[in-house]
């Protein structure tokens, strides 16, 4: 692993200038490393962070990757990690023109990391540095506690997809908002409505009273307002304190909850485990936005390497080479999804649409297909709009907002179904739908979406930890439940219950009944509770 | 950006030979053995094992498929499963093209043709797979103890992922060792072409132009290592009398042998499985071989005949080192071996080793009472061809050490 040579670095700096001129924003300093394919394979299990802690699962994955490489050798052109400064990795055999293209791609990734608000919490520190400290910590713990460190890592990683990423993120942004005081929020949102259950008229009256108070007293209004409140409801202060404390605790994700409330982890001899949990949790939180912006991030990078490469004066004569590589990266597969392709085309369509003023109510209301085709308000705001999109959206909102029928029609997209043809004993791939709605649904279904599992403190009680899986139409992978719960039991130090939904077999009278063509069979969901106690799993129906 | 463009594999191979740089940013990667040892310790600590041995297969033309053995593990988490779909329908995916709704794009057979494996490994395999992965682990432990006897050079060679590195290939421009003579020859050729040399008998070396591309080097290159091909027949008696312990003993012995073959020779050893009661039948895989239970009479000759026929019809003897392992309880309706012995003689003409294991029923009392044992001894074949025929008799309640000992006797 070595830095790129001065010649290549000059190319990179040239790319930076042009990218900046086009409006991309990123830090001045970047690090580019040449790596061998072997390095790449070794970095891969560590999510490309060279300083990530050691863990045996990474070794297993590495051995598998090496095996895979023997059969299917292939190299990524580049990989970028979201660090300070941003680090990117390359193979050493790229010609200059290809490097120009790759560097633009990389710079767009960096721009995305540093401007998309879903990455807000990663802006303040450098992950490689933190990871190195974590790695040293874990190495030290291993020398003290042996392989038990690896068990704790394993059990913590088993629940690291349940981290409260959005909770943390919303917390970051909430501070920016000119907020009403917590006390005021509590009084109007919780105390009056939930605790007292006042009538609407009375509620409005209180708001008026507050507004009047504000007009009259100005800055000191809250004090005088609450003086009256306490006079009327002497219990308010107590409720407020209790209420806000509970509110805070509700926000804990499973890992935080275990760190805070597990008696086992809080025993003196086990306190070291909490540091391990913290390492796993913070690492996981760091990577959450990356999985949630894959289509956007790759689309953004592909959009820019195309736009900037074609206007770059240094690469004259390599247009055909570029076209070949570029189309390989961004082609729409006949069957299958390519995030680069979908993302790039969406950005292009948004830009074009905004330029023509099509992202407007006026256009949306237009029913005449000819008029729609001809519609052009020449607003010229395309670039501004896509910059705003890259700042504010994640994959879900991106797809949900911009994958429409125009997009699906324009690129001849469809949903492919796969069904069994019993007579020919073959799977048939067929065009299932060309509707934007279904295509969007299919895309959304492919996005990363961990289950929402919360600690329910009203149930279980005392020694038992009760987890509630909020049902979203999909069951959990049942094979994974046992070992995951085994780990939670270990960390909790007592029995663990998990409430979740599973498909029940159809009742016999229905199973035999004839069913109309194309009519989906009804799915019967049942609520089950899994219990993990003394490392054995049992299951009961709710 | 990922690409499917396969870059030259040599690069990786050469760099993998280079010594690990000191103070590497990744610590030393644990070997498979270390990982499996660590996995074994999990059981002691009261946690289930996590590492499975899987295979990656790259389908190729005919029997050319390439495969590598890799460990796999799954990090279990609470994760969404797929939403339930009707049994005849799979999850939808994306696509692009001009077909109308309902048009069929293509189809794929439900069961891939023999040999056309999928490129996935590990998780999700059936029970047959499960058996193989644990067998692999077992084979590793056994491996130092055995060796295939009488392995000979035979016609068909196969090679899988065994490679050696040799300085045999020549390369222009760069490489490890300069080939002076070849280089000189090229330099002369170039200079003749350039008209730089007027008289070939009297060359003025000071006038020669040297193009860097004229330099010829020996370069490190990867060579396939060929090994002699072996074919192992597993033959098992699954008649009614085998019910119970006798079957267990034979099966576990064959599992051990199979495991060891799997580990030691990967797929370079081909295996065939024959079961017999009154008649013989060939089954496709070890899993079926291991699990099938049928009651019936016993005729050893049927099985031997089948093995002989297979070898003859497919003319395997020419290309393969052939080994036959037969397990029985010693019962045979052909009491004096009148049919069996000729078939066995025929078999011994081409095999490298026949190993017969007899798991005696305890109820039969005195040792040496079984028909098979009696007629084998009676035939004199055991003394006549000790290099090619081995017999081992054990009680049906033999423990694992005895079984392993049995394997040694059969193949030593």
Boltz contact constraints between the chains, C-beta under 6 A:
constraints:
  - contact:
      token1: [A, 36]
      token2: [B, 15]
      max_distance: 6.0
  - contact:
      token1: [A, 37]
      token2: [B, 12]
      max_distance: 6.0
  - contact:
      token1: [A, 38]
      token2: [B, 15]
      max_distance: 6.0
  - contact:
      token1: [A, 38]
      token2: [B, 16]
      max_distance: 6.0
  - contact:
      token1: [A, 42]
      token2: [B, 26]
      max_distance: 6.0
  - contact:
      token1: [A, 50]
      token2: [B, 25]
      max_distance: 6.0
  - contact:
      token1: [A, 54]
      token2: [B, 27]
      max_distance: 6.0
  - contact:
      token1: [A, 57]
      token2: [B, 73]
      max_distance: 6.0
  - contact:
      token1: [A, 59]
      token2: [B, 29]
      max_distance: 6.0
  - contact:
      token1: [A, 59]
      token2: [B, 30]
      max_distance: 6.0
  - contact:
      token1: [A, 60]
      token2: [B, 71]
      max_distance: 6.0
  - contact:
      token1: [A, 60]
      token2: [B, 73]
      max_distance: 6.0
  - contact:
      token1: [A, 62]
      token2: [B, 29]
      max_distance: 6.0
  - contact:
      token1: [A, 63]
      token2: [B, 70]
      max_distance: 6.0
  - contact:
      token1: [A, 63]
      token2: [B, 71]
      max_distance: 6.0
  - contact:
      token1: [A, 64]
      token2: [B, 70]
      max_distance: 6.0
  - contact:
      token1: [A, 64]
      token2: [B, 72]
      max_distance: 6.0
  - contact:
      token1: [A, 67]
      token2: [B, 56]
      max_distance: 6.0
  - contact:
      token1: [A, 67]
      token2: [B, 68]
      max_distance: 6.0
  - contact:
      token1: [A, 67]
      token2: [B, 70]
      max_distance: 6.0
  - contact:
      token1: [A, 68]
      token2: [B, 56]
      max_distance: 6.0
  - contact:
      token1: [A, 70]
      token2: [B, 68]
      max_distance: 6.0
  - contact:
      token1: [A, 71]
      token2: [B, 56]
      max_distance: 6.0
  - contact:
      token1: [A, 71]
      token2: [B, 58]
      max_distance: 6.0
  - contact:
      token1: [A, 71]
      token2: [B, 66]
      max_distance: 6.0
  - contact:
      token1: [A, 73]
      token2: [B, 6]
      max_distance: 6.0
  - contact:
      token1: [A, 73]
      token2: [B, 9]
      max_distance: 6.0
  - contact:
      token1: [A, 74]
      token2: [B, 4]
      max_distance: 6.0
  - contact:
      token1: [A, 75]
      token2: [B, 7]
      max_distance: 6.0
  - contact:
      token1: [A, 76]
      token2: [B, 2]
      max_distance: 6.0
  - contact:
      token1: [A, 77]
      token2: [B, 1]
      max_distance: 6.0
  - contact:
      token1: [A, 157]
      token2: [B, 75]
      max_distance: 6.0
  - contact:
      token1: [A, 158]
      token2: [B, 77]
      max_distance: 6.0
  - contact:
      token1: [A, 161]
      token2: [B, 77]
      max_distance: 6.0
  - contact:
      token1: [A, 329]
      token2: [B, 1]
      max_distance: 6.0
  - contact:
      token1: [A, 332]
      token2: [B, 96]
      max_distance: 6.0
  - contact:
      token1: [A, 335]
      token2: [B, 95]
      max_distance: 6.0
  - contact:
      token1: [A, 337]
      token2: [B, 94]
      max_distance: 6.0
  - contact:
      token1: [A, 412]
      token2: [B, 96]
      max_distance: 6.0
  - contact:
      token1: [A, 412]
      token2: [B, 97]
      max_distance: 6.0
  - contact:
      token1: [A, 412]
      token2: [B, 98]
      max_distance: 6.0
  - contact:
      token1: [A, 413]
      token2: [B, 96]
      max_distance: 6.0
  - contact:
      token1: [A, 414]
      token2: [B, 95]
      max_distance: 6.0
  - contact:
      token1: [A, 415]
      token2: [B, 92]
      max_distance: 6.0
  - contact:
      token1: [A, 416]
      token2: [B, 93]
      max_distance: 6.0
  - contact:
      token1: [A, 416]
      token2: [B, 95]
      max_distance: 6.0
  - contact:
      token1: [A, 417]
      token2: [B, 92]
      max_distance: 6.0
  - contact:
      token1: [A, 418]
      token2: [B, 90]
      max_distance: 6.0
  - contact:
      token1: [A, 419]
      token2: [B, 88]
      max_distance: 6.0
  - contact:
      token1: [A, 419]
      token2: [B, 89]
      max_distance: 6.0
  - contact:
      token1: [A, 420]
      token2: [B, 88]
      max_distance: 6.0
  - contact:
      token1: [A, 425]
      token2: [B, 110]
      max_distance: 6.0
  - contact:
      token1: [A, 426]
      token2: [B, 107]
      max_distance: 6.0
  - contact:
      token1: [A, 426]
      token2: [B, 109]
      max_distance: 6.0
  - contact:
      token1: [A, 427]
      token2: [B, 108]
      max_distance: 6.0
  - contact:
      token1: [A, 428]
      token2: [B, 104]
      max_distance: 6.0
  - contact:
      token1: [A, 428]
      token2: [B, 107]
      max_distance: 6.0
  - contact:
      token1: [A, 429]
      token2: [B, 105]
      max_distance: 6.0
  - contact:
      token1: [A, 429]
      token2: [B, 106]
      max_distance: 6.0
  - contact:
      token1: [A, 430]
      token2: [B, 104]
      max_distance: 6.0
  - contact:
      token1: [A, 431]
      token2: [B, 99]
      max_distance: 6.0
  - contact:
      token1: [A, 431]
      token2: [B, 101]
      max_distance: 6.0
  - contact:
      token1: [A, 431]
      token2: [B, 103]
      max_distance: 6.0
  - contact:
      token1: [A, 432]
      token2: [B, 92]
      max_distance: 6.0
  - contact:
      token1: [A, 434]
      token2: [B, 101]
      max_distance: 6.0
  - contact:
      token1: [A, 442]
      token2: [B, 92]
      max_distance: 6.0
  - contact:
      token1: [A, 451]
      token2: [B, 78]
      max_distance: 6.0
  - contact:
      token1: [A, 451]
      token2: [B, 80]
      max_distance: 6.0
  - contact:
      token1: [A, 453]
      token2: [B, 78]
      max_distance: 6.0
  - contact:
      token1: [A, 473]
      token2: [B, 83]
      max_distance: 6.0
  - contact:
      token1: [A, 474]
      token2: [B, 80]
      max_distance: 6.0
  - contact:
      token1: [A, 474]
      token2: [B, 83]
      max_distance: 6.0
  - contact:
      token1: [A, 475]
      token2: [B, 81]
      max_distance: 6.0
  - contact:
      token1: [A, 476]
      token2: [B, 78]
      max_distance: 6.0
  - contact:
      token1: [A, 477]
      token2: [B, 79]
      max_distance: 6.0
  - contact:
      token1: [A, 477]
      token2: [B, 81]
      max_distance: 6.0
  - contact:
      token1: [A, 480]
      token2: [B, 76]
      max_distance: 6.0
  - contact:
      token1: [A, 483]
      token2: [B, 76]
      max_distance: 6.0
  - contact:
      token1: [A, 484]
      token2: [B, 76]
      max_distance: 6.0
  - contact:
      token1: [A, 484]
      token2: [B, 77]
      max_distance: 6.0
  - contact:
      token1: [A, 484]
      token2: [B, 78]
      max_distance: 6.0
  - contact:
      token1: [A, 503]
      token2: [B, 84]
      max_distance: 6.0
  - contact:
      token1: [A, 523]
      token2: [B, 84]
      max_distance: 6.0
